[in-house]
Amino acid sequence: MLLVDTMLVNKQLFKNRSPSNRAFLFNFNMKKLLFISILSAFTLSAFAQKIPAFGVYTTSDGNYSIKISWMANAIIVTEPNKVSDFKSVGNNIYAYTNPVNGIAYRIEVVDEATLAFFKPQTPTNRTIVLYSKDKSEIGYANKEEYSKYIERANFYKDQMRIDSKDAQSWAFCAAAAYARATYSKEDFEKYAKSARDSVKLILINKEKCPCADVIPLEVWGKKKVSK
């Protein structure tokens, strides 16, 4: 709105300017508009997507726990009796419809440690689950390895903001690093192989791993080279 108001004022001033001043004012406004457009686009791409931490989430009463992972714009929810694949619908909301009874569910990623489950017809009636602080439930190898891969996850999240043109690749790397920090070796390899097949669809050089420090050679396959 501020931009529109500014341009209206400049339009009035434009009438009283000499031809050379008009050209200068026109170029100045175009540059200002271009700058604001680029800044807005960068802000949206850099900060819109939130990636949940991988691992065990528990309801506030402590009575129910689930395992969460993120892959190719989907949240995988593993419960004791089923696995559900919630697909991104934008604005950090993920959707799933039970194929048996047709009931629709949604997840909102509130932040990287908080998820809200709800039905689309009653969006304010939510069940909150929180990332478990008891890392022994999750099965990572040791504290040093956990810290190392959480650091790598944060690094790749920063890369999403710095290098927005490759944001999908960096999101995959951040998710893989979270998985390596919080999953058992077997569960991580299963996740990484499945995610690898998805991310290779968007890569030009499919033999070049975008995060060789996170994905082992035997998981990625063939030549392993970092960007």
C-alpha positions as CSV (number, residue, x, y, z in Angstrom):
1,M,0.0,0.0,0.0
2,L,2.9,2.3,0.8
3,L,4.4,1.7,-2.6
4,V,1.0,2.6,-4.3
5,D,0.7,5.8,-2.3
6,T,4.3,6.8,-3.1
7,M,3.7,6.2,-6.8
8,L,0.5,8.3,-6.8
9,V,2.4,11.2,-5.2
10,N,5.2,10.9,-7.7
11,K,2.6,10.8,-10.5
12,Q,1.4,14.3,-9.4
13,L,5.0,15.6,-9.2
14,F,5.7,14.0,-12.6
15,K,3.4,16.5,-14.4
16,N,5.5,19.5,-13.2
17,R,8.9,18.1,-14.2
18,S,11.1,18.8,-17.2
19,P,11.6,16.0,-19.7
20,S,15.0,15.1,-18.3
21,N,13.7,15.1,-14.7
22,R,10.7,13.0,-15.8
23,A,13.0,10.4,-17.3
24,F,15.1,10.3,-14.1
25,L,12.0,10.0,-11.9
26,F,10.6,7.2,-14.1
27,N,13.8,5.2,-13.9
28,F,14.1,5.8,-10.1
29,N,10.5,4.5,-9.6
30,M,11.1,1.5,-11.8
31,K,14.3,0.6,-9.9
32,K,12.4,1.0,-6.6
33,L,9.6,-1.3,-7.8
34,L,12.1,-3.9,-9.1
35,F,14.0,-3.8,-5.8
36,I,10.8,-4.3,-3.7
37,S,9.6,-7.1,-6.0
38,I,12.9,-9.0,-5.7
39,L,13.0,-8.4,-2.0
40,S,9.4,-9.7,-1.6
41,A,10.1,-12.8,-3.7
42,F,13.3,-13.6,-1.7
43,T,11.6,-13.2,1.6
44,L,8.7,-15.5,0.6
45,S,11.0,-18.2,-0.7
46,A,13.5,-18.0,2.1
47,F,11.1,-18.0,5.1
48,A,7.9,-19.7,4.0
49,Q,8.8,-23.3,4.5
50,K,9.3,-24.9,7.9
51,I,10.9,-28.4,8.2
52,P,9.9,-30.3,11.3
53,A,12.6,-32.0,13.4
54,F,12.8,-35.8,12.7
55,G,12.0,-38.2,15.5
56,V,9.4,-38.9,18.1
57,Y,6.5,-36.5,18.9
58,T,4.2,-36.9,21.9
59,T,0.9,-35.4,22.9
60,S,0.9,-32.9,25.8
61,D,-0.6,-35.5,28.1
62,G,2.2,-38.0,27.2
63,N,-0.3,-40.7,26.3
64,Y,0.4,-41.1,22.6
65,S,3.6,-40.9,20.5
66,I,4.3,-40.9,16.8
67,K,7.4,-40.8,14.6
68,I,7.8,-37.9,12.1
69,S,9.9,-37.6,9.0
70,W,9.9,-35.1,6.1
71,M,10.5,-36.0,2.5
72,A,10.0,-34.2,-0.8
73,N,7.3,-31.9,0.5
74,A,5.5,-34.6,2.5
75,I,5.4,-35.4,6.2
76,I,5.5,-39.2,7.0
77,V,3.6,-40.0,10.2
78,T,4.4,-43.5,11.6
79,E,2.0,-44.7,14.2
80,P,2.0,-48.1,16.0
81,N,-0.5,-49.5,13.5
82,K,0.0,-47.5,10.3
83,V,2.0,-45.1,8.2
84,S,0.4,-42.0,6.7
85,D,1.8,-39.8,4.0
86,F,0.7,-36.1,4.4
87,K,1.3,-34.0,1.2
88,S,2.1,-30.3,1.2
89,V,-0.8,-28.0,0.3
90,G,1.2,-24.8,1.0
91,N,1.6,-22.4,3.9
92,N,3.2,-25.2,6.0
93,I,0.0,-27.3,5.9
94,Y,0.0,-30.9,4.9
95,A,-3.0,-33.0,3.9
96,Y,-4.0,-36.7,4.1
97,T,-7.3,-38.5,3.4
98,N,-7.8,-41.9,5.0
99,P,-8.5,-44.3,2.0
100,V,-10.6,-46.5,4.2
101,N,-13.2,-44.1,5.6
102,G,-12.5,-41.0,3.5
103,I,-11.9,-38.7,6.5
104,A,-9.5,-35.8,5.7
105,Y,-6.8,-34.7,8.1
106,R,-4.3,-31.8,8.2
107,I,-1.0,-31.1,9.8
108,E,0.4,-27.6,10.4
109,V,4.1,-27.2,11.1
110,V,3.9,-24.5,13.8
111,D,7.7,-24.6,14.3
112,E,10.4,-27.3,13.9
113,A,9.4,-28.9,17.2
114,T,5.6,-28.4,17.2
115,L,2.9,-29.9,15.0
116,A,-0.8,-29.3,15.0
117,F,-3.2,-32.0,13.8
118,F,-6.8,-31.0,12.8
119,K,-9.6,-31.7,10.4
120,P,-10.2,-29.1,7.6
121,Q,-13.9,-28.6,8.7
122,T,-12.8,-27.8,12.3
123,P,-9.5,-26.0,11.9
124,T,-9.5,-24.5,15.5
125,N,-10.0,-27.9,17.1
126,R,-6.4,-29.1,17.2
127,T,-4.2,-31.8,18.7
128,I,-0.7,-30.5,19.5
129,V,2.3,-32.9,19.5
130,L,5.7,-31.8,20.6
131,Y,9.1,-33.1,19.7
132,S,10.4,-35.5,22.3
133,K,13.3,-34.1,24.4
134,D,14.3,-37.7,25.4
135,K,16.6,-38.5,22.6
136,S,17.1,-42.1,23.9
137,E,13.7,-42.9,22.3
138,I,15.0,-42.1,18.9
139,G,18.1,-44.2,18.5
140,Y,20.8,-42.0,17.1
141,A,24.3,-43.4,17.6
142,N,25.8,-40.9,20.1
143,K,25.7,-37.3,21.3
144,E,28.6,-36.3,19.1
145,E,27.0,-37.6,15.9
146,Y,23.7,-36.1,16.9
147,S,25.2,-32.7,17.3
148,K,27.2,-33.0,14.1
149,Y,24.2,-33.7,11.9
150,I,21.9,-31.2,13.6
151,E,24.6,-28.6,12.8
152,R,24.6,-29.8,9.2
153,A,20.7,-29.6,9.1
154,N,20.9,-26.0,10.2
155,F,23.6,-25.3,7.7
156,Y,21.4,-26.6,4.8
157,K,18.4,-24.7,6.1
158,D,20.5,-21.5,5.8
159,Q,21.4,-22.6,2.3
160,M,17.7,-22.6,1.4
161,R,17.7,-18.8,2.2
162,I,21.1,-18.0,0.7
163,D,20.7,-20.0,-2.6
164,S,16.9,-20.0,-3.2
165,K,17.2,-21.3,-6.8
166,D,18.3,-24.6,-5.4
167,A,16.0,-24.5,-2.3
168,Q,14.5,-27.9,-3.0
169,S,17.9,-29.6,-3.0
170,W,18.9,-27.8,0.2
171,A,15.6,-28.8,1.8
172,F,16.3,-32.4,1.0
173,C,19.7,-32.1,2.5
174,A,18.4,-30.5,5.7
175,A,15.8,-33.2,6.0
176,A,18.3,-35.9,5.4
177,A,20.6,-34.4,8.1
178,Y,17.8,-34.4,10.6
179,A,17.0,-38.0,9.8
180,R,20.7,-39.0,10.2
181,A,20.8,-37.2,13.6
182,T,17.6,-38.8,14.9
183,Y,17.0,-42.1,13.2
184,S,18.7,-45.5,13.7
185,K,21.2,-46.4,11.0
186,E,18.7,-48.8,9.4
187,D,15.8,-46.4,9.4
188,F,18.0,-43.6,8.1
189,E,19.1,-45.7,5.1
190,K,15.5,-46.6,4.3
191,Y,14.5,-43.0,4.4
192,A,17.5,-41.7,2.5
193,K,17.1,-44.2,-0.3
194,S,13.4,-43.3,-0.7
195,A,14.2,-39.5,-0.6
196,R,17.1,-39.9,-2.9
197,D,14.9,-41.2,-5.7
198,S,12.6,-38.2,-5.4
199,V,15.4,-35.6,-5.3
200,K,17.2,-37.1,-8.3
201,L,14.1,-36.2,-10.3
202,I,15.0,-32.5,-10.0
203,L,18.8,-32.8,-10.4
204,I,20.5,-32.2,-13.7
205,N,23.6,-34.2,-12.6
206,K,22.0,-37.2,-10.9
207,E,25.4,-38.6,-9.9
208,K,26.3,-35.5,-7.9
209,C,25.1,-35.6,-4.3
210,P,24.2,-32.1,-3.1
211,C,25.2,-33.1,0.5
212,A,27.9,-35.7,0.5
213,D,28.7,-35.0,4.1
214,V,25.2,-36.4,5.0
215,I,24.4,-39.0,2.4
216,P,26.8,-42.0,2.4
217,L,28.2,-43.2,-0.9
218,E,26.5,-46.6,-0.7
219,V,23.1,-44.8,-0.2
220,W,23.5,-42.2,-3.0
221,G,25.2,-44.5,-5.5
222,K,27.9,-44.0,-8.0
223,K,30.1,-40.9,-8.0
224,K,29.7,-38.8,-4.8
225,V,30.7,-35.2,-5.1
226,S,29.5,-32.2,-3.1
227,K,28.3,-28.9,-4.7
